[in-house]
Amino acid sequence: MQEKTTPLSAAEVIATAKGFFARRSGIYAAFPEQESGVHLTLRGQGGEEIVIGTATGAGGGTRVTASTYLFDQQVARFLDNLPSVPPVEVNDPFDAPGGAEQQAVAG
């Protein structure tokens, strides 16, 4: 199973997946078999299945999970092509100049 969080909506992720896997050449193409508003199942060469699911991610964005048995490299490329959610900056008092000493003195 592979995972990524993207700012795209679930509908945009599913539409992007359909286009991405239909454009693959030859044995790596896969086509929609089942679909809902939050998941997509694709079927490829030899009956290979790709399952893509979406959920609202913590802190915003859409968490995308994808699973397959043989198409791991293609799934990784699909996820890499999705835009990423920018990392959230966390303010850590120990990272500030004198932060640890100030807390020790204040405590």
Backbone atoms as SQL, in Angstrom:
CREATE TABLE atoms (id INTEGER PRIMARY KEY, chain TEXT, resi INTEGER, resn TEXT, atom TEXT, x REAL, y REAL, z REAL);
INSERT INTO atoms VALUES
  (1, 'A', 1, 'MET', 'N', 0.848, -1.164, 0.000),
  (2, 'A', 1, 'MET', 'CA', 0.000, 0.000, 0.000),
  (3, 'A', 1, 'MET', 'C', 0.899, 1.234, 0.000),
  (4, 'A', 2, 'GLN', 'N', 0.509, 2.220, -0.804),
  (5, 'A', 2, 'GLN', 'CA', 1.232, 3.484, -0.893),
  (6, 'A', 2, 'GLN', 'C', 0.256, 4.611, -0.578),
  (7, 'A', 3, 'GLU', 'N', 0.796, 5.723, -0.079),
  (8, 'A', 3, 'GLU', 'CA', -0.076, 6.800, 0.387),
  (9, 'A', 3, 'GLU', 'C', 0.548, 8.167, 0.125),
  (10, 'A', 4, 'LYS', 'N', -0.329, 9.166, -0.104),
  (11, 'A', 4, 'LYS', 'CA', 0.111, 10.551, -0.272),
  (12, 'A', 4, 'LYS', 'C', -1.056, 11.464, 0.079),
  (13, 'A', 5, 'THR', 'N', -0.760, 12.656, 0.592),
  (14, 'A', 5, 'THR', 'CA', -1.792, 13.663, 0.844),
  (15, 'A', 5, 'THR', 'C', -1.626, 14.770, -0.185),
  (16, 'A', 6, 'THR', 'N', -2.738, 15.160, -0.796),
  (17, 'A', 6, 'THR', 'CA', -2.735, 16.138, -1.877),
  (18, 'A', 6, 'THR', 'C', -3.808, 17.195, -1.624),
  (19, 'A', 7, 'PRO', 'N', -3.643, 18.395, -2.169),
  (20, 'A', 7, 'PRO', 'CA', -4.683, 19.408, -2.025),
  (21, 'A', 7, 'PRO', 'C', -5.878, 19.168, -2.960),
  (22, 'A', 8, 'LEU', 'N', -5.769, 18.217, -3.890),
  (23, 'A', 8, 'LEU', 'CA', -6.868, 17.922, -4.806),
  (24, 'A', 8, 'LEU', 'C', -8.051, 17.318, -4.047),
  (25, 'A', 9, 'SER', 'N', -9.252, 17.487, -4.590),
  (26, 'A', 9, 'SER', 'CA', -10.435, 16.857, -4.009),
  (27, 'A', 9, 'SER', 'C', -10.452, 15.374, -4.405),
  (28, 'A', 10, 'ALA', 'N', -11.300, 14.594, -3.750),
  (29, 'A', 10, 'ALA', 'CA', -11.431, 13.175, -4.080),
  (30, 'A', 10, 'ALA', 'C', -11.829, 13.000, -5.543),
  (31, 'A', 11, 'ALA', 'N', -12.767, 13.811, -6.028),
  (32, 'A', 11, 'ALA', 'CA', -13.210, 13.724, -7.423),
  (33, 'A', 11, 'ALA', 'C', -12.066, 14.015, -8.391),
  (34, 'A', 12, 'GLU', 'N', -11.222, 14.997, -8.055),
  (35, 'A', 12, 'GLU', 'CA', -10.080, 15.324, -8.919),
  (36, 'A', 12, 'GLU', 'C', -9.057, 14.192, -8.924),
  (37, 'A', 13, 'VAL', 'N', -8.838, 13.562, -7.769),
  (38, 'A', 13, 'VAL', 'CA', -7.902, 12.439, -7.685),
  (39, 'A', 13, 'VAL', 'C', -8.386, 11.285, -8.557),
  (40, 'A', 14, 'ILE', 'N', -9.676, 10.967, -8.470),
  (41, 'A', 14, 'ILE', 'CA', -10.230, 9.852, -9.241),
  (42, 'A', 14, 'ILE', 'C', -10.164, 10.154, -10.739),
  (43, 'A', 15, 'ALA', 'N', -10.506, 11.364, -11.139),
  (44, 'A', 15, 'ALA', 'CA', -10.424, 11.749, -12.556),
  (45, 'A', 15, 'ALA', 'C', -8.979, 11.681, -13.051),
  (46, 'A', 16, 'THR', 'N', -8.046, 12.144, -12.235),
  (47, 'A', 16, 'THR', 'CA', -6.635, 12.109, -12.600),
  (48, 'A', 16, 'THR', 'C', -6.152, 10.663, -12.749),
  (49, 'A', 17, 'ALA', 'N', -6.572, 9.790, -11.856),
  (50, 'A', 17, 'ALA', 'CA', -6.179, 8.377, -11.921),
  (51, 'A', 17, 'ALA', 'C', -6.691, 7.722, -13.195),
  (52, 'A', 18, 'LYS', 'N', -7.943, 7.989, -13.549),
  (53, 'A', 18, 'LYS', 'CA', -8.508, 7.401, -14.776),
  (54, 'A', 18, 'LYS', 'C', -7.679, 7.800, -15.996),
  (55, 'A', 19, 'GLY', 'N', -7.342, 9.066, -16.095),
  (56, 'A', 19, 'GLY', 'CA', -6.543, 9.541, -17.221),
  (57, 'A', 19, 'GLY', 'C', -5.126, 8.990, -17.196),
  (58, 'A', 20, 'PHE', 'N', -4.521, 8.985, -16.026),
  (59, 'A', 20, 'PHE', 'CA', -3.135, 8.525, -15.893),
  (60, 'A', 20, 'PHE', 'C', -2.995, 7.071, -16.320),
  (61, 'A', 21, 'PHE', 'N', -3.837, 6.190, -15.799),
  (62, 'A', 21, 'PHE', 'CA', -3.683, 4.770, -16.085),
  (63, 'A', 21, 'PHE', 'C', -4.163, 4.400, -17.491),
  (64, 'A', 22, 'ALA', 'N', -5.070, 5.168, -18.081),
  (65, 'A', 22, 'ALA', 'CA', -5.501, 4.911, -19.462),
  (66, 'A', 22, 'ALA', 'C', -4.396, 5.260, -20.452),
  (67, 'A', 23, 'ARG', 'N', -3.529, 6.221, -20.091),
  (68, 'A', 23, 'ARG', 'CA', -2.441, 6.662, -20.977),
  (69, 'A', 23, 'ARG', 'C', -1.217, 5.753, -20.919),
  (70, 'A', 24, 'ARG', 'N', -1.144, 4.859, -19.943),
  (71, 'A', 24, 'ARG', 'CA', 0.017, 3.967, -19.838),
  (72, 'A', 24, 'ARG', 'C', 0.085, 3.109, -21.093),
  (73, 'A', 25, 'SER', 'N', 1.274, 2.753, -21.495),
  (74, 'A', 25, 'SER', 'CA', 1.412, 1.968, -22.718),
  (75, 'A', 25, 'SER', 'C', 1.304, 0.468, -22.440),
  (76, 'A', 26, 'GLY', 'N', 0.755, -0.226, -23.406),
  (77, 'A', 26, 'GLY', 'CA', 0.727, -1.681, -23.436),
  (78, 'A', 26, 'GLY', 'C', 0.264, -2.365, -22.177),
  (79, 'A', 27, 'ILE', 'N', 1.150, -3.146, -21.598),
  (80, 'A', 27, 'ILE', 'CA', 0.783, -3.998, -20.471),
  (81, 'A', 27, 'ILE', 'C', 0.544, -3.223, -19.179),
  (82, 'A', 28, 'TYR', 'N', 0.880, -1.935, -19.137),
  (83, 'A', 28, 'TYR', 'CA', 0.707, -1.162, -17.908),
  (84, 'A', 28, 'TYR', 'C', -0.536, -0.279, -17.907),
  (85, 'A', 29, 'ALA', 'N', -1.364, -0.392, -18.926),
  (86, 'A', 29, 'ALA', 'CA', -2.622, 0.349, -18.943),
  (87, 'A', 29, 'ALA', 'C', -3.613, -0.344, -18.014),
  (88, 'A', 30, 'ALA', 'N', -4.498, 0.444, -17.416),
  (89, 'A', 30, 'ALA', 'CA', -5.552, -0.093, -16.546),
  (90, 'A', 30, 'ALA', 'C', -6.784, 0.784, -16.721),
  (91, 'A', 31, 'PHE', 'N', -7.960, 0.153, -16.629),
  (92, 'A', 31, 'PHE', 'CA', -9.194, 0.854, -16.925),
  (93, 'A', 31, 'PHE', 'C', -10.204, 0.681, -15.799),
  (94, 'A', 32, 'PRO', 'N', -11.066, 1.700, -15.586),
  (95, 'A', 32, 'PRO', 'CA', -12.016, 1.665, -14.470),
  (96, 'A', 32, 'PRO', 'C', -12.912, 0.422, -14.491),
  (97, 'A', 33, 'GLU', 'N', -13.076, -0.144, -13.312),
  (98, 'A', 33, 'GLU', 'CA', -13.974, -1.282, -13.152),
  (99, 'A', 33, 'GLU', 'C', -15.102, -0.935, -12.176),
  (100, 'A', 34, 'GLN', 'N', -14.744, -0.334, -11.040),
  (101, 'A', 34, 'GLN', 'CA', -15.719, 0.115, -10.051),
  (102, 'A', 34, 'GLN', 'C', -15.327, 1.521, -9.607),
  (103, 'A', 35, 'GLU', 'N', -16.338, 2.298, -9.251),
  (104, 'A', 35, 'GLU', 'CA', -16.053, 3.682, -8.852),
  (105, 'A', 35, 'GLU', 'C', -17.148, 4.194, -7.929),
  (106, 'A', 36, 'SER', 'N', -16.733, 4.990, -6.944),
  (107, 'A', 36, 'SER', 'CA', -17.663, 5.738, -6.104),
  (108, 'A', 36, 'SER', 'C', -17.088, 7.138, -5.973),
  (109, 'A', 37, 'GLY', 'N', -17.672, 7.943, -5.119),
  (110, 'A', 37, 'GLY', 'CA', -17.153, 9.289, -4.911),
  (111, 'A', 37, 'GLY', 'C', -15.817, 9.328, -4.191),
  (112, 'A', 38, 'VAL', 'N', -15.419, 8.196, -3.563),
  (113, 'A', 38, 'VAL', 'CA', -14.185, 8.186, -2.773),
  (114, 'A', 38, 'VAL', 'C', -13.220, 7.059, -3.139),
  (115, 'A', 39, 'HIS', 'N', -13.569, 6.220, -4.131),
  (116, 'A', 39, 'HIS', 'CA', -12.637, 5.152, -4.504),
  (117, 'A', 39, 'HIS', 'C', -12.743, 4.825, -5.990),
  (118, 'A', 40, 'LEU', 'N', -11.712, 4.161, -6.489),
  (119, 'A', 40, 'LEU', 'CA', -11.670, 3.719, -7.878),
  (120, 'A', 40, 'LEU', 'C', -10.937, 2.390, -7.921),
  (121, 'A', 41, 'THR', 'N', -11.522, 1.423, -8.615),
  (122, 'A', 41, 'THR', 'CA', -10.853, 0.153, -8.865),
  (123, 'A', 41, 'THR', 'C', -10.597, 0.068, -10.356),
  (124, 'A', 42, 'LEU', 'N', -9.341, -0.189, -10.714),
  (125, 'A', 42, 'LEU', 'CA', -8.961, -0.314, -12.116),
  (126, 'A', 42, 'LEU', 'C', -8.520, -1.749, -12.376),
  (127, 'A', 43, 'ARG', 'N', -8.707, -2.199, -13.614),
  (128, 'A', 43, 'ARG', 'CA', -8.290, -3.543, -14.003),
  (129, 'A', 43, 'ARG', 'C', -7.325, -3.416, -15.162),
  (130, 'A', 44, 'GLY', 'N', -6.183, -4.111, -15.057),
  (131, 'A', 44, 'GLY', 'CA', -5.165, -4.044, -16.094),
  (132, 'A', 44, 'GLY', 'C', -4.880, -5.397, -16.713),
  (133, 'A', 45, 'GLN', 'N', -3.768, -5.458, -17.420),
  (134, 'A', 45, 'GLN', 'CA', -3.321, -6.665, -18.113),
  (135, 'A', 45, 'GLN', 'C', -3.331, -7.874, -17.189),
  (136, 'A', 46, 'GLY', 'N', -3.869, -8.984, -17.663),
  (137, 'A', 46, 'GLY', 'CA', -3.883, -10.210, -16.887),
  (138, 'A', 46, 'GLY', 'C', -4.794, -10.163, -15.683),
  (139, 'A', 47, 'GLY', 'N', -5.700, -9.185, -15.639),
  (140, 'A', 47, 'GLY', 'CA', -6.624, -9.082, -14.518),
  (141, 'A', 47, 'GLY', 'C', -6.059, -8.366, -13.309),
  (142, 'A', 48, 'GLU', 'N', -4.866, -7.773, -13.444),
  (143, 'A', 48, 'GLU', 'CA', -4.255, -7.057, -12.322),
  (144, 'A', 48, 'GLU', 'C', -5.160, -5.923, -11.856),
  (145, 'A', 49, 'GLU', 'N', -5.331, -5.808, -10.532),
  (146, 'A', 49, 'GLU', 'CA', -6.221, -4.815, -9.942),
  (147, 'A', 49, 'GLU', 'C', -5.416, -3.714, -9.260),
  (148, 'A', 50, 'ILE', 'N', -5.904, -2.494, -9.416),
  (149, 'A', 50, 'ILE', 'CA', -5.371, -1.327, -8.704),
  (150, 'A', 50, 'ILE', 'C', -6.552, -0.720, -7.959),
  (151, 'A', 51, 'VAL', 'N', -6.394, -0.503, -6.667),
  (152, 'A', 51, 'VAL', 'CA', -7.450, 0.113, -5.864),
  (153, 'A', 51, 'VAL', 'C', -6.915, 1.433, -5.321),
  (154, 'A', 52, 'ILE', 'N', -7.671, 2.498, -5.552),
  (155, 'A', 52, 'ILE', 'CA', -7.300, 3.824, -5.070),
  (156, 'A', 52, 'ILE', 'C', -8.445, 4.323, -4.196),
  (157, 'A', 53, 'GLY', 'N', -8.122, 4.704, -2.972),
  (158, 'A', 53, 'GLY', 'CA', -9.116, 5.227, -2.041),
  (159, 'A', 53, 'GLY', 'C', -8.729, 6.608, -1.583),
  (160, 'A', 54, 'THR', 'N', -9.723, 7.412, -1.229),
  (161, 'A', 54, 'THR', 'CA', -9.468, 8.768, -0.742),
  (162, 'A', 54, 'THR', 'C', -10.201, 8.998, 0.564),
  (163, 'A', 55, 'ALA', 'N', -9.663, 9.890, 1.369),
  (164, 'A', 55, 'ALA', 'CA', -10.292, 10.288, 2.627),
  (165, 'A', 55, 'ALA', 'C', -9.801, 11.695, 2.954),
  (166, 'A', 56, 'THR', 'N', -10.585, 12.410, 3.734),
  (167, 'A', 56, 'THR', 'CA', -10.151, 13.730, 4.168),
  (168, 'A', 56, 'THR', 'C', -8.960, 13.567, 5.094),
  (169, 'A', 57, 'GLY', 'N', -7.854, 14.241, 4.771),
  (170, 'A', 57, 'GLY', 'CA', -6.643, 14.126, 5.561),
  (171, 'A', 57, 'GLY', 'C', -6.674, 15.026, 6.779),
  (172, 'A', 58, 'ALA', 'N', -5.908, 14.661, 7.779),
  (173, 'A', 58, 'ALA', 'CA', -5.768, 15.498, 8.976),
  (174, 'A', 58, 'ALA', 'C', -5.098, 16.805, 8.565),
  (175, 'A', 59, 'GLY', 'N', -5.660, 17.903, 8.957),
  (176, 'A', 59, 'GLY', 'CA', -5.076, 19.195, 8.631),
  (177, 'A', 59, 'GLY', 'C', -5.412, 19.662, 7.221),
  (178, 'A', 60, 'GLY', 'N', -6.394, 19.061, 6.583),
  (179, 'A', 60, 'GLY', 'CA', -6.798, 19.460, 5.239),
  (180, 'A', 60, 'GLY', 'C', -6.191, 18.579, 4.171),
  (181, 'A', 61, 'GLY', 'N', -6.652, 18.772, 2.983),
  (182, 'A', 61, 'GLY', 'CA', -6.179, 17.967, 1.872),
  (183, 'A', 61, 'GLY', 'C', -6.898, 16.627, 1.809),
  (184, 'A', 62, 'THR', 'N', -6.539, 15.847, 0.826),
  (185, 'A', 62, 'THR', 'CA', -7.120, 14.529, 0.615),
  (186, 'A', 62, 'THR', 'C', -6.027, 13.482, 0.742),
  (187, 'A', 63, 'ARG', 'N', -6.260, 12.523, 1.616),
  (188, 'A', 63, 'ARG', 'CA', -5.311, 11.420, 1.777),
  (189, 'A', 63, 'ARG', 'C', -5.656, 10.368, 0.725),
  (190, 'A', 64, 'VAL', 'N', -4.684, 10.005, -0.087),
  (191, 'A', 64, 'VAL', 'CA', -4.877, 9.043, -1.169),
  (192, 'A', 64, 'VAL', 'C', -4.080, 7.791, -0.829),
  (193, 'A', 65, 'THR', 'N', -4.748, 6.647, -0.806),
  (194, 'A', 65, 'THR', 'CA', -4.050, 5.374, -0.622),
  (195, 'A', 65, 'THR', 'C', -4.275, 4.541, -1.868),
  (196, 'A', 66, 'ALA', 'N', -3.263, 3.800, -2.260),
  (197, 'A', 66, 'ALA', 'CA', -3.354, 2.965, -3.453),
  (198, 'A', 66, 'ALA', 'C', -2.695, 1.627, -3.169),
  (199, 'A', 67, 'SER', 'N', -3.331, 0.595, -3.690),
  (200, 'A', 67, 'SER', 'CA', -2.836, -0.751, -3.456),
  (201, 'A', 67, 'SER', 'C', -2.893, -1.552, -4.751),
  (202, 'A', 68, 'THR', 'N', -1.894, -2.377, -4.978),
  (203, 'A', 68, 'THR', 'CA', -1.824, -3.248, -6.142),
  (204, 'A', 68, 'THR', 'C', -0.829, -4.357, -5.855),
  (205, 'A', 69, 'TYR', 'N', -0.886, -5.398, -6.636),
  (206, 'A', 69, 'TYR', 'CA', 0.047, -6.505, -6.444),
  (207, 'A', 69, 'TYR', 'C', 1.248, -6.379, -7.378),
  (208, 'A', 70, 'LEU', 'N', 1.016, -6.049, -8.645),
  (209, 'A', 70, 'LEU', 'CA', 2.108, -6.006, -9.625),
  (210, 'A', 70, 'LEU', 'C', 2.431, -4.620, -10.166),
  (211, 'A', 71, 'PHE', 'N', 1.534, -3.649, -10.040),
  (212, 'A', 71, 'PHE', 'CA', 1.727, -2.339, -10.651),
  (213, 'A', 71, 'PHE', 'C', 2.304, -1.321, -9.670),
  (214, 'A', 72, 'ASP', 'N', 3.160, -1.738, -8.755),
  (215, 'A', 72, 'ASP', 'CA', 3.695, -0.830, -7.733),
  (216, 'A', 72, 'ASP', 'C', 4.403, 0.386, -8.321),
  (217, 'A', 73, 'GLN', 'N', 5.210, 0.174, -9.348),
  (218, 'A', 73, 'GLN', 'CA', 5.957, 1.285, -9.932),
  (219, 'A', 73, 'GLN', 'C', 5.012, 2.295, -10.588),
  (220, 'A', 74, 'GLN', 'N', 3.987, 1.813, -11.263),
  (221, 'A', 74, 'GLN', 'CA', 3.035, 2.713, -11.906),
  (222, 'A', 74, 'GLN', 'C', 2.228, 3.484, -10.860),
  (223, 'A', 75, 'VAL', 'N', 1.850, 2.822, -9.764),
  (224, 'A', 75, 'VAL', 'CA', 1.128, 3.491, -8.687),
  (225, 'A', 75, 'VAL', 'C', 2.019, 4.566, -8.059),
  (226, 'A', 76, 'ALA', 'N', 3.286, 4.254, -7.847),
  (227, 'A', 76, 'ALA', 'CA', 4.218, 5.241, -7.286),
  (228, 'A', 76, 'ALA', 'C', 4.330, 6.457, -8.205),
  (229, 'A', 77, 'ARG', 'N', 4.386, 6.227, -9.509),
  (230, 'A', 77, 'ARG', 'CA', 4.464, 7.351, -10.456),
  (231, 'A', 77, 'ARG', 'C', 3.188, 8.191, -10.417),
  (232, 'A', 78, 'PHE', 'N', 2.036, 7.528, -10.329),
  (233, 'A', 78, 'PHE', 'CA', 0.776, 8.262, -10.235),
  (234, 'A', 78, 'PHE', 'C', 0.779, 9.161, -8.998),
  (235, 'A', 79, 'LEU', 'N', 1.127, 8.591, -7.845),
  (236, 'A', 79, 'LEU', 'CA', 1.139, 9.375, -6.607),
  (237, 'A', 79, 'LEU', 'C', 2.160, 10.500, -6.675),
  (238, 'A', 80, 'ASP', 'N', 3.321, 10.255, -7.289),
  (239, 'A', 80, 'ASP', 'CA', 4.333, 11.303, -7.426),
  (240, 'A', 80, 'ASP', 'C', 3.849, 12.457, -8.299),
  (241, 'A', 81, 'ASN', 'N', 2.946, 12.177, -9.240),
  (242, 'A', 81, 'ASN', 'CA', 2.429, 13.224, -10.126),
  (243, 'A', 81, 'ASN', 'C', 1.356, 14.080, -9.472),
  (244, 'A', 82, 'LEU', 'N', 0.803, 13.634, -8.346),
  (245, 'A', 82, 'LEU', 'CA', -0.193, 14.447, -7.636),
  (246, 'A', 82, 'LEU', 'C', 0.511, 15.576, -6.891),
  (247, 'A', 83, 'PRO', 'N', -0.085, 16.774, -6.861),
  (248, 'A', 83, 'PRO', 'CA', 0.542, 17.845, -6.075),
  (249, 'A', 83, 'PRO', 'C', 0.527, 17.480, -4.586),
  (250, 'A', 84, 'SER', 'N', 1.537, 17.945, -3.883),
  (251, 'A', 84, 'SER', 'CA', 1.656, 17.661, -2.446),
  (252, 'A', 84, 'SER', 'C', 1.078, 18.793, -1.618),
  (253, 'A', 85, 'VAL', 'N', 0.600, 18.443, -0.442),
  (254, 'A', 85, 'VAL', 'CA', 0.175, 19.446, 0.527),
  (255, 'A', 85, 'VAL', 'C', 1.446, 20.019, 1.142),
  (256, 'A', 86, 'PRO', 'N', 1.578, 21.346, 1.196),
  (257, 'A', 86, 'PRO', 'CA', 2.781, 21.918, 1.807),
  (258, 'A', 86, 'PRO', 'C', 2.904, 21.482, 3.266),
  (259, 'A', 87, 'PRO', 'N', 4.126, 21.235, 3.724),
  (260, 'A', 87, 'PRO', 'CA', 4.287, 20.829, 5.123),
  (261, 'A', 87, 'PRO', 'C', 3.826, 21.929, 6.075),
  (262, 'A', 88, 'VAL', 'N', 3.281, 21.511, 7.191),
  (263, 'A', 88, 'VAL', 'CA', 2.818, 22.450, 8.213),
  (264, 'A', 88, 'VAL', 'C', 3.990, 22.782, 9.115),
  (265, 'A', 89, 'GLU', 'N', 4.226, 24.073, 9.309),
  (266, 'A', 89, 'GLU', 'CA', 5.328, 24.493, 10.170),
  (267, 'A', 89, 'GLU', 'C', 4.863, 24.441, 11.621),
  (268, 'A', 90, 'VAL', 'N', 5.642, 23.775, 12.440),
  (269, 'A', 90, 'VAL', 'CA', 5.321, 23.644, 13.861),
  (270, 'A', 90, 'VAL', 'C', 6.316, 24.486, 14.644),
  (271, 'A', 91, 'ASN', 'N', 5.796, 25.341, 15.507),
  (272, 'A', 91, 'ASN', 'CA', 6.668, 26.163, 16.336),
  (273, 'A', 91, 'ASN', 'C', 7.068, 25.379, 17.574),
  (274, 'A', 92, 'ASP', 'N', 8.333, 25.059, 17.665),
  (275, 'A', 92, 'ASP', 'CA', 8.865, 24.305, 18.794),
  (276, 'A', 92, 'ASP', 'C', 9.676, 25.270, 19.651),
  (277, 'A', 93, 'PRO', 'N', 9.298, 25.469, 20.915),
  (278, 'A', 93, 'PRO', 'CA', 10.024, 26.439, 21.754),
  (279, 'A', 93, 'PRO', 'C', 11.483, 26.064, 21.939),
  (280, 'A', 94, 'PHE', 'N', 11.836, 24.817, 21.768),
  (281, 'A', 94, 'PHE', 'CA', 13.221, 24.404, 21.933),
  (282, 'A', 94, 'PHE', 'C', 14.070, 24.762, 20.719),
  (283, 'A', 95, 'ASP', 'N', 13.430, 25.099, 19.585),
  (284, 'A', 95, 'ASP', 'CA', 14.165, 25.494, 18.387),
  (285, 'A', 95, 'ASP', 'C', 14.533, 26.969, 18.403),
  (286, 'A', 96, 'ALA', 'N', 13.846, 27.778, 19.212),
  (287, 'A', 96, 'ALA', 'CA', 14.116, 29.211, 19.270),
  (288, 'A', 96, 'ALA', 'C', 15.440, 29.431, 19.995),
  (289, 'A', 97, 'PRO', 'N', 16.163, 30.499, 19.598),
  (290, 'A', 97, 'PRO', 'CA', 17.418, 30.799, 20.306),
  (291, 'A', 97, 'PRO', 'C', 17.170, 30.970, 21.791),
  (292, 'A', 98, 'GLY', 'N', 17.875, 30.211, 22.603),
  (293, 'A', 98, 'GLY', 'CA', 17.740, 30.284, 24.034),
  (294, 'A', 98, 'GLY', 'C', 16.457, 29.654, 24.566),
  (295, 'A', 99, 'GLY', 'N', 15.726, 28.958, 23.717),
  (296, 'A', 99, 'GLY', 'CA', 14.423, 28.392, 24.088),
  (297, 'A', 99, 'GLY', 'C', 14.507, 27.421, 25.245),
  (298, 'A', 100, 'ALA', 'N', 15.409, 26.464, 25.193),
  (299, 'A', 100, 'ALA', 'CA', 15.517, 25.456, 26.247),
  (300, 'A', 100, 'ALA', 'C', 15.970, 26.087, 27.552),
  (301, 'A', 101, 'GLU', 'N', 16.950, 27.010, 27.472),
  (302, 'A', 101, 'GLU', 'CA', 17.438, 27.633, 28.695),
  (303, 'A', 101, 'GLU', 'C', 16.363, 28.515, 29.319),
  (304, 'A', 102, 'GLN', 'N', 15.632, 29.248, 28.469),
  (305, 'A', 102, 'GLN', 'CA', 14.587, 30.117, 28.989),
  (306, 'A', 102, 'GLN', 'C', 13.498, 29.315, 29.669),
  (307, 'A', 103, 'GLN', 'N', 13.131, 28.183, 29.132),
  (308, 'A', 103, 'GLN', 'CA', 12.096, 27.361, 29.750),
  (309, 'A', 103, 'GLN', 'C', 12.602, 26.791, 31.066),
  (310, 'A', 104, 'ALA', 'N', 13.869, 26.388, 31.115),
  (311, 'A', 104, 'ALA', 'CA', 14.411, 25.811, 32.342),
  (312, 'A', 104, 'ALA', 'C', 14.448, 26.871, 33.448),
  (313, 'A', 105, 'VAL', 'N', 14.816, 28.105, 33.077),
  (314, 'A', 105, 'VAL', 'CA', 14.888, 29.171, 34.053),
  (315, 'A', 105, 'VAL', 'C', 13.472, 29.574, 34.494),
  (316, 'A', 106, 'ALA', 'N', 12.543, 29.662, 33.510),
  (317, 'A', 106, 'ALA', 'CA', 11.184, 30.090, 33.820),
  (318, 'A', 106, 'ALA', 'C', 10.442, 29.030, 34.623),
  (319, 'A', 107, 'GLY', 'N', 10.785, 27.741, 34.416),
  (320, 'A', 107, 'GLY', 'CA', 10.071, 26.645, 35.066),
  (321, 'A', 107, 'GLY', 'C', 10.485, 26.511, 36.456);
